[in-house]
Amino acid sequence: MMQVSQVLDILNAKRVIWIDDRFNTTPSQLAALLTNGLEITKACKIAELQDALENYEFDPAGAIQTITQILTDLSPQRVEEIRAAFFAKEKADASFQTNELSADAITKACQLLRVADDDKWTFEKADQGLSDLCKAGDANTFYIVDLNESGGSPTRGLDMLRILWNNDSKGTAFILTHEADVSREVEVEQQLREQLLKGLNNLGLPVCVIAKERLSDKDDDEEGMAEALRVGMKRAGLRRSMHQVLARAQDTLRSAINSATLNLLAIPPEQLEAHVFERGYKEGVSELHVIERAITAYLGKEARTFFGSDKQVQDSVQCLRALRAIPLKKPATEPDPHLASFREAEVWESDTFLNTALTPIACGDVFEIDKDEASTNGSKQRFILLGQPCDISLRPEENSRAQDTAFFVPLKVKTTLPESDKVRPKEPLLPFSLGGEHWACDFRNATIVKLSILDLASFRTDGRVRVDKGHAAPKGLLVAQQKVYDDRTKPAIDALGDPSLRPITGQVPAVLQLSFAAAGAFKYIQAPVFEEASKQKIDGQTIIRPERATWRLKRCGRVRMPYAAALLDLYTSVMSRQAFDLDFMSLGLDTSASDTKIAVPPIDSVAQEVSLPVAPT
């Protein structure tokens, strides 16, 4: 087991300073503490101080002087009893989440942390000494800071962190508090960080909170105390290392975007036309798409170079690796929202971007049932579009796509996530959550859809697969979209004007039929419905609908590449797998079962199962 001293060595901490009002040990310091929390002190009913406390209201200075003298004359043991009684009463009155640390617990922690007597600082001493310490260089200093000052500010410890930040501290610090138990450490960290960042520039100072609960019952348990300190120092070390890396990454990426900008501006206009704008035009994407790729690629290269070669980053990585030997309790909750958002940014494009930019339909587009339509406002059904990316692209120099159809796969909500070895090949999970829920592709019930109808979603900033009466092509369409706009909208416009062209029960004109399947998940979207203009209030919001032809679908986002292509590959692999006749001589066949499953040896790494019904006896 790693010793506390070894953790300090990993963090390169040659000195540990503990800032706490518990170190108000001189009679004058304790007198100030007791009078700052006058009501608490009175409630303690300390016989020796009763008269002086009553006199405080009339002569504060004289009362403090009297209390100081009384404490000077008392035995050290009695003085410690008075101090302990004050903190115990403060804890009871304030309803702190955990107990205050006892004198024995603090002494034991100081021994393990090698805190010298001169480094047990009061808040007043820290006010006077932190600036000079930072200026002299504190990279090898570890700070333990109490959050609450008895009788003073409940966030006095943040003042210490502000001093450290304002003086460009390079040390490592964590906040001790009894206002949170272990389960609320992260929550309190976030609250304190928001307070700390007010008025500070850049990233501020890393905030790590350690609940006193970890230490408060370890007076006679040296190993328990050591483990609590190891965990506390590891959490603080992780915060500090990450902070150091990100602070330097900010500067690197800021410089990289400037370099990328200057390099792009240096390209001759003729080459911009040929390689950037014209290329984007021919591929049916925005002219700015190539510029976006160039910038992100350059930033990615600079970031990789930075993370792989920067000395301070490598030192931080070595620290992180060394701290792996100290286990942290695994969280039982869902991933942190910030962590999940980074993953989502990697694999998901939001509808805000896709629809506002009138982005053409592509592999990976996700659609949902339109909740603004009265007949479907309670549905949560979603679908993902899968098709060979090049073949389903719209290009301005071609009159049609290479492929007019693609796969439309229903998505199913998964309330519980299966273990990795029990994921069904025909129900792979999306690599992220949507709306706080986990979704799986339902490959069994996929169907074929007509892309010319889904194109309607790319003509609207709301992403709806719909044509309104009196519509007009919006500004901002790409050339390829402009060329097909009239052709795509004509069938719906004709049917809006002539009811005889509309679908009837069991019969859907081919030009209006979106999906081959008509039942189950596709019952609302196979054919359009033609609705009169209406107005309806839903959840306090007034929904105004024009006369329209609607397939009751709305594009709500896109799974990014290469994840969308991976899902397409998985779909085609699973659905094209080989099947075999039954091996009726299979050993171990249980004929007593009403439905026996026989495993067929894997073909191309895809395991097969064949169901053998057994006739009743």
C-alpha positions in Angstrom: 0.0 0.0 0.0 1.3 3.4 -1.0 2.3 5.6 2.0 1.1 9.2 2.4 4.7 10.4 2.1 5.0 8.6 -1.3 1.9 10.4 -2.5 3.4 13.7 -1.5 6.6 12.8 -3.4 4.5 12.0 -6.6 2.8 15.4 -6.3 6.3 16.9 -5.8 5.1 18.4 -2.5 8.1 19.3 -0.3 5.9 21.4 2.1 2.3 21.1 3.3 0.5 24.1 4.7 -2.8 23.6 6.6 -4.9 26.8 6.9 -7.6 26.4 9.5 -9.1 28.4 12.4 -8.5 25.4 14.5 -4.9 26.7 14.8 -6.1 29.7 16.7 -4.1 28.4 19.6 -2.8 31.5 21.4 -5.1 33.0 24.0 -5.6 36.2 21.9 -6.5 34.1 18.8 -8.9 31.9 20.7 -10.5 35.0 22.4 -11.1 36.5 18.9 -12.6 33.2 17.7 -15.0 33.0 20.7 -16.2 36.6 20.4 -16.7 36.3 16.7 -19.1 33.5 17.4 -20.5 35.2 20.5 -23.9 33.5 20.5 -22.4 30.0 20.1 -19.9 30.7 22.9 -22.7 31.9 25.2 -24.7 28.7 24.4 -21.7 26.7 25.5 -22.1 28.1 29.1 -18.4 28.3 29.9 -18.4 29.2 33.6 -15.0 31.0 33.5 -16.1 33.3 30.7 -19.7 34.1 31.6 -19.2 37.5 33.1 -16.8 38.7 30.4 -19.1 37.6 27.6 -22.0 39.5 29.2 -19.8 42.6 29.3 -18.9 42.3 25.5 -22.0 44.2 24.4 -21.0 47.3 26.4 -17.2 47.1 26.1 -16.0 44.8 23.3 -12.3 45.6 23.5 -12.3 45.3 27.3 -14.2 42.0 27.1 -11.7 40.5 24.6 -8.8 41.6 26.8 -10.4 40.0 29.9 -11.1 36.7 28.0 -7.6 36.7 26.7 -6.2 37.0 30.2 -8.6 34.3 31.5 -7.5 31.9 28.8 -3.8 32.7 29.6 -4.3 31.7 33.2 -6.2 28.4 32.4 -4.4 25.1 32.0 -3.7 24.0 28.4 -6.1 21.1 28.9 -9.0 23.4 29.9 -8.3 25.7 27.0 -8.5 22.8 24.6 -11.8 21.7 26.3 -13.3 25.2 25.7 -12.2 25.2 22.1 -13.6 21.7 21.5 -16.9 22.7 23.1 -17.2 25.7 20.9 -16.7 23.7 17.7 -19.1 21.0 18.8 -21.8 23.5 19.5 -21.2 25.3 16.2 -21.6 22.0 14.4 -24.8 21.2 16.2 -26.3 24.6 15.6 -25.3 24.8 11.9 -26.5 21.3 11.1 -23.3 20.5 9.3 -23.3 17.3 7.2 -20.4 15.8 9.1 -18.5 16.2 12.4 -15.8 18.8 13.0 -12.3 17.3 13.2 -11.1 16.6 16.8 -7.7 17.9 18.0 -6.4 14.3 17.9 -7.6 13.8 14.3 -5.9 17.0 13.2 -2.7 16.0 15.0 -2.6 12.6 13.4 -3.3 14.0 10.0 -0.5 16.6 10.4 1.9 13.8 11.4 1.1 11.8 8.3 1.3 14.8 6.0 4.5 16.1 7.6 3.0 19.4 8.5 5.5 21.5 10.5 4.3 23.5 13.4 5.2 26.7 11.5 3.0 25.6 8.6 -0.2 25.3 10.7 -1.7 28.7 9.6 -4.6 30.6 10.8 -6.6 32.6 8.2 -5.1 35.8 9.4 -1.6 34.4 8.9 -2.6 33.2 5.4 -3.9 36.6 4.5 -0.5 38.0 5.3 1.8 35.3 4.0 0.3 33.6 0.9 1.3 36.4 -1.5 4.9 36.3 -0.6 5.0 32.5 -0.7 3.6 32.5 -4.2 6.1 35.1 -5.4 8.9 33.0 -3.9 7.7 30.0 -5.8 5.2 27.4 -4.4 5.3 24.7 -7.0 6.3 22.2 -4.3 3.7 23.3 -1.8 0.5 21.4 -1.0 -2.3 23.4 0.7 -5.1 22.1 2.9 -7.7 24.9 3.4 -10.7 24.8 5.7 -13.8 26.2 4.0 -15.6 27.7 7.0 -14.2 30.2 9.4 -16.0 29.9 12.8 -17.8 33.1 13.6 -16.8 34.5 10.2 -17.4 33.7 6.5 -18.8 30.2 5.6 -16.6 30.3 2.5 -13.5 31.9 3.9 -11.4 29.1 2.3 -12.3 30.5 -1.1 -10.7 33.8 -0.2 -7.5 31.8 0.2 -7.9 30.2 -3.2 -8.5 33.7 -4.7 -5.2 34.9 -3.2 -3.4 31.8 -4.7 -4.9 32.4 -8.1 -4.2 36.2 -8.1 -0.6 35.4 -7.3 -0.2 32.8 -10.0 0.2 29.9 -7.5 1.7 26.7 -8.9 0.8 24.7 -5.8 -1.8 22.0 -5.2 -4.8 22.7 -2.9 -7.9 21.1 -1.6 -10.8 22.4 0.5 -11.8 20.7 3.7 -15.5 21.1 4.7 -18.0 19.6 7.0 -20.9 21.1 5.0 -20.9 18.1 2.7 -20.6 14.4 3.1 -18.6 12.2 0.7 -21.6 11.8 -1.6 -21.9 15.6 -2.1 -18.3 16.4 -2.7 -18.6 16.9 -6.4 -21.8 19.0 -6.0 -20.1 21.3 -3.6 -17.0 21.5 -5.8 -19.2 22.8 -8.6 -20.9 25.4 -6.4 -17.6 26.6 -5.0 -16.0 26.7 -8.5 -18.8 28.9 -9.8 -18.3 31.3 -6.8 -14.5 31.3 -7.3 -14.7 32.1 -11.0 -16.6 35.3 -10.4 -14.1 38.1 -11.1 -11.3 35.8 -12.1 -9.9 35.4 -15.6 -9.2 32.2 -17.6 -9.7 28.9 -15.8 -9.4 30.1 -12.2 -7.9 27.6 -9.8 -8.8 23.9 -9.6 -11.3 23.3 -6.8 -11.2 20.0 -5.0 -13.4 19.4 -2.0 -12.7 16.8 0.7 -15.5 16.1 3.2 -14.3 16.0 6.8 -16.4 12.9 7.1 -13.4 11.1 5.5 -11.2 12.1 8.5 -13.5 12.8 11.4 -13.8 9.3 12.8 -10.1 8.2 12.3 -8.7 9.5 15.6 -7.5 6.0 16.6 -7.2 4.5 13.1 -3.9 5.5 11.5 -4.4 3.4 8.4 -8.0 4.7 7.9 -6.6 8.2 8.3 -3.8 7.5 5.8 -6.3 6.1 3.3 -8.6 9.1 3.6 -5.6 11.4 3.0 -4.4 9.4 0.0 -7.8 9.7 -1.6 -8.0 13.4 -0.8 -4.5 14.1 -2.3 -5.2 11.9 -5.3 -8.4 13.8 -6.1 -6.6 17.1 -5.7 -3.7 15.9 -7.8 -6.0 14.8 -10.6 -7.7 18.2 -10.6 -4.4 20.0 -10.6 -2.8 17.9 -13.4 -5.9 18.3 -15.6 -6.0 22.0 -14.9 -2.3 22.4 -15.9 -2.8 20.5 -19.1 -5.9 22.4 -20.1 -4.4 25.8 -19.2 -1.5 25.1 -21.6 -3.7 23.6 -24.2 -5.8 26.8 -24.3 -2.7 28.8 -25.3 -1.6 26.2 -27.9 -5.0 26.0 -29.6 -5.4 29.7 -29.6 -2.1 30.0 -31.4 -3.1 27.2 -33.7 -6.3 28.8 -34.9 -4.4 32.0 -35.6 -1.9 30.0 -37.7 -4.6 28.2 -39.5 -6.4 31.4 -40.3 -3.2 33.1 -41.7 -2.4 30.0 -43.8 -5.8 29.9 -45.3 -5.7 33.6 -46.1 -2.4 33.1 -47.9 -3.9 30.6 -50.4 -4.3 32.3 -53.9 -7.9 33.0 -54.9 -7.5 30.8 -58.0 -6.6 27.8 -55.9 -9.3 28.5 -53.4 -11.8 28.4 -56.3 -10.4 25.2 -57.7 -9.7 23.1 -54.5 -12.1 24.6 -52.0 -15.2 26.1 -53.4 -15.5 24.2 -56.7 -14.7 20.9 -55.0 -17.4 21.4 -52.4 -19.9 22.4 -55.2 -19.2 19.2 -57.1 -19.6 17.0 -54.1 -22.9 18.6 -53.1 -21.7 20.1 -49.8 -21.4 23.6 -48.6 -18.4 25.6 -50.0 -17.3 26.2 -46.5 -17.1 22.4 -45.7 -13.6 22.1 -47.0 -12.5 25.2 -44.9 -14.1 23.6 -41.9 -12.2 20.4 -42.5 -8.9 22.3 -43.0 -9.3 24.2 -39.8 -10.3 21.2 -37.7 -7.6 19.0 -39.2 -4.9 21.7 -38.4 -6.2 22.1 -34.9 -6.2 18.4 -34.4 -2.6 18.1 -35.6 -1.4 20.9 -33.3 -3.3 19.4 -30.4 -1.8 15.9 -31.0 1.7 17.4 -31.2 1.2 19.4 -28.1 -0.1 16.4 -26.0 2.6 14.2 -27.3 5.6 16.5 -26.8 5.0 19.2 -24.3 7.2 18.6 -21.2 4.7 20.0 -18.6 2.0 17.8 -20.1 4.2 14.8 -20.0 5.1 15.5 -16.3 1.4 15.8 -15.5 0.7 12.5 -17.3 3.5 10.8 -15.3 1.8 12.1 -12.1 -1.6 10.7 -13.2 -0.1 7.3 -14.0 1.7 7.2 -10.6 -1.6 8.0 -8.8 -3.4 5.1 -10.4 -2.2 2.9 -7.6 -4.6 4.7 -5.3 -8.2 3.5 -6.0 -11.1 5.8 -6.0 -14.6 4.5 -5.4 -16.3 3.9 -8.7 -19.4 6.1 -9.2 -22.7 4.3 -9.2 -24.5 7.1 -11.0 -24.8 8.0 -14.7 -21.7 9.7 -16.3 -21.2 13.3 -15.5 -23.2 15.5 -17.9 -20.1 17.3 -19.0 -18.4 14.1 -19.8 -21.4 12.8 -21.7 -21.6 16.1 -23.7 -18.0 15.6 -24.9 -18.9 12.1 -26.2 -22.1 13.5 -27.8 -20.1 16.2 -29.6 -17.9 13.4 -31.0 -20.7 11.3 -32.4 -23.8 13.5 -32.8 -24.8 16.6 -34.9 -27.7 18.5 -33.4 -30.9 19.4 -35.4 -30.1 23.1 -34.6 -27.1 22.9 -37.0 -28.5 20.5 -39.6 -31.9 22.1 -40.1 -30.9 25.7 -39.7 -28.2 25.2 -42.3 -30.6 23.3 -44.6 -28.1 20.5 -44.8 -28.9 17.8 -47.4 -30.0 14.3 -46.2 -27.2 11.9 -45.4 -26.4 8.6 -43.9 -26.9 8.7 -40.2 -29.7 11.2 -40.2 -32.1 10.5 -37.3 -35.8 11.3 -37.6 -38.5 11.4 -35.0 -42.3 11.4 -35.2 -43.5 15.0 -35.3 -45.0 15.8 -31.9 -46.6 19.0 -33.2 -49.1 17.0 -35.2 -52.2 16.2 -33.2 -52.3 12.5 -34.2 -48.7 11.8 -33.2 -48.0 14.2 -30.3 -47.6 11.3 -27.8 -45.2 9.2 -29.9 -41.5 8.8 -29.1 -40.7 6.7 -32.2 -37.4 7.5 -33.9 -35.6 6.2 -37.0 -32.1 6.3 -38.4 -31.3 6.5 -42.1 -28.6 4.2 -43.4 -27.2 4.2 -46.9 -24.0 4.2 -48.8 -22.8 7.8 -48.3 -21.6 8.5 -51.8 -24.6 6.9 -53.5 -27.2 8.8 -51.6 -25.5 12.2 -52.0 -27.1 15.0 -54.0 -24.7 16.4 -56.6 -25.5 19.5 -58.8 -24.1 18.0 -62.0 -26.2 14.8 -61.8 -29.9 14.7 -62.4 -30.5 12.0 -59.8 -28.8 10.1 -57.0 -26.9 7.0 -57.7 -29.3 5.3 -55.3 -32.9 6.5 -54.8 -33.6 4.5 -51.6 -32.0 3.7 -48.3 -32.6 1.7 -45.2 -34.8 3.2 -42.5 -34.2 1.5 -39.2 -36.5 2.0 -36.2 -34.9 2.9 -32.9 -36.0 1.3 -29.6 -35.6 2.8 -26.1 -33.6 0.5 -23.8 -34.5 1.0 -20.2 -31.7 -1.3 -19.0 -28.3 -1.7 -20.8 -27.4 -5.3 -21.6 -23.9 -6.6 -20.6 -21.4 -6.3 -23.5 -21.4 -10.1 -24.1 -25.2 -10.1 -24.3 -25.8 -7.4 -26.9 -28.0 -8.8 -29.7 -26.5 -8.4 -33.2 -29.8 -7.3 -34.5 -30.3 -4.6 -31.8 -27.0 -2.7 -31.5 -26.9 0.3 -29.2 -26.3 3.8 -30.5 -22.9 5.0 -29.2 -24.5 7.7 -27.1 -27.8 8.6 -25.3 -30.5 10.8 -26.8 -32.7 12.9 -24.5 -31.2 11.0 -21.5 -32.3 7.7 -22.9 -30.4 4.8 -24.5 -31.5 3.7 -28.0 -30.9 0.5 -30.0 -31.3 -0.1 -33.7 -34.1 -2.5 -34.5 -32.5 -4.2 -37.6 -35.3 -6.8 -37.8 -37.9 -4.3 -38.6 -36.0 -2.0 -40.9 -37.6 -1.0 -44.3 -36.7 0.8 -47.5 -37.6 4.5 -47.8 -37.7 6.9 -50.7 -35.0 9.6 -50.4 -36.8 12.1 -52.6 -39.5 12.4 -49.9 -37.0 12.7 -47.0 -35.3 15.5 -49.0 -38.3 17.7 -48.0 -36.8 17.9 -44.5 -33.7 19.5 -45.9 -35.8 22.3 -47.5 -37.1 23.5 -44.1 -35.3 25.1 -41.1 -37.6 23.0 -38.8 -36.5 19.8 -40.5 -40.1 18.5 -41.0 -40.9 16.2 -43.9 -43.8 18.4 -45.0 -45.0 20.6 -47.8 -47.1 23.7 -46.8 -49.6 25.2 -49.2 -48.1 28.4 -50.6 -44.6 27.3 -49.9 -41.5 28.8 -51.5 -37.9 27.7 -51.7 -35.9 29.1 -48.8 -32.7 31.1 -49.4 -29.5 29.2 -48.6 -30.2 26.0 -50.5 -27.2 24.4 -52.1 -27.3 24.2 -55.9 -28.2 20.5 -56.0 -31.1 21.2 -53.7 -32.3 24.1 -55.8 -32.3 21.9 -58.9 -34.6 19.3 -57.4 -36.8 21.5 -55.2 -39.7 21.8 -57.6 -39.6 18.1 -58.5 -39.6 17.0 -54.8 -42.5 19.3 -53.8 -44.7 18.9 -56.9 -46.5 15.6 -55.9 -47.6 17.0 -52.6 -48.6 20.4 -54.1 -50.6 18.7 -56.8 -52.4 16.6 -54.2 -53.1 19.6 -52.0 -54.9 21.1 -55.0 -56.6 17.9 -56.2 -58.0 15.6 -53.5 -58.3 12.8 -56.1 -54.5 12.5 -56.1 -54.3 11.8 -52.4 -53.9 8.3 -50.8 -57.0 6.3 -50.0 -57.3 3.2 -47.8 -54.9 0.6 -49.1 -53.7 2.6 -52.0 -50.9 5.1 -52.0 -49.6 6.8 -55.1 -46.0 5.8 -55.7 -44.8 9.4 -55.8 -46.2 9.9 -52.2 -45.2 6.6 -50.6 -42.3 7.1 -48.3 -41.7 3.6 -46.9 -42.3 0.1 -48.2 -43.5 -1.1 -44.8 -46.9 0.3 -43.6 -47.4 -1.4 -40.2 -45.9 -1.1 -36.7 -43.4 1.8 -36.4 -44.2 3.0 -40.0 -48.0 3.3 -39.7 -47.8 7.1 -39.3 -45.2 7.8 -41.9 -45.7 5.5 -44.9 -48.0 8.0 -46.7 -48.8 11.7 -46.1 -51.9 13.0 -44.5 -53.4 16.2 -45.8 -54.5 18.5 -43.0 -56.4 21.8 -43.0 -55.0 24.9 -41.3 -55.4 24.7 -37.6 -54.4 26.3 -34.3 -53.8 24.3 -31.1 -52.4 25.0 -27.6 -50.0 22.3 -26.4 -48.2 22.7 -23.0 -49.1 26.4 -22.9 -47.6 27.0 -26.4 -49.8 27.9 -29.4 -49.1 25.7 -32.4 -50.2 27.3 -35.7 -50.3 24.8 -38.6 -50.9 25.8 -42.3 -52.8 23.7 -44.8 -50.2 21.0 -45.5 -49.2 17.6 -46.7 -47.2 15.9 -43.9 -45.5 12.6 -43.4 -45.4 13.4 -39.6 -41.6 13.2 -39.5 -39.0 15.6 -38.3 -35.2 15.4 -38.6 -33.8 15.7 -35.1 -30.1 15.1 -35.6 -27.4 13.0 -37.2 -25.0 10.3 -36.1 -21.6 11.5 -37.3 -19.1 9.5 -39.4 -17.5 7.0 -39.0 -20.1 5.9 -36.5 -23.0 6.1 -39.0 -20.9 4.1 -41.6 -20.2 1.5 -38.9 -23.9 1.1 -38.2 -24.5 0.6 -42.0 -21.7 -2.0 -42.1 -23.1 -3.8 -39.1 -26.6 -3.8 -40.6 -25.5 -5.2 -44.0 -23.3 -7.8 -42.2 -26.0 -9.0 -39.9 -28.8 -9.1 -42.5 -26.6 -10.9 -45.1 -25.4 -13.6 -42.8 -25.5 -17.2 -44.0 -28.2 -19.6 -42.7 -28.1 -23.4 -42.6 -30.4 -26.4 -42.4 -30.8 -28.1 -39.0 -28.2 -30.6 -37.8 -30.7 -33.3 -36.6 -27.8 -35.4 -35.2 -26.5 -32.6 -32.9 -25.2 -34.0 -29.7 -26.9 -32.9 -26.5 -30.3 -32.1 -28.1 -32.9 -31.7 -25.4 -36.1 -33.1 -26.9 -38.0 -32.3 -23.8 -37.9 -28.6 -24.5 -40.8 -27.1 -26.5 -38.4 -24.8 -28.4 -34.7 -25.8 -28.7 -32.0 -23.5 -30.0 -29.0 -25.0 -31.9 -25.9 -22.9 -32.2 -24.4 -22.9 -35.7 -20.6 -22.4 -35.9 -19.7 -18.7 -36.6 -19.5 -17.7 -40.3 -17.3 -14.6 -40.8 -17.4 -13.9 -37.0 -21.2 -13.7 -37.0 -22.7 -16.5 -34.7 -25.9 -18.0 -35.9 -28.8 -19.6 -34.1 -31.5 -21.8 -35.7 -34.7 -22.4 -33.8 -36.0 -26.0 -33.8 -39.6 -26.5 -32.9 -40.3 -29.9 -31.3 -43.6 -31.6 -32.0 -45.7 -32.3 -28.9 -45.8 -35.9 -27.7 
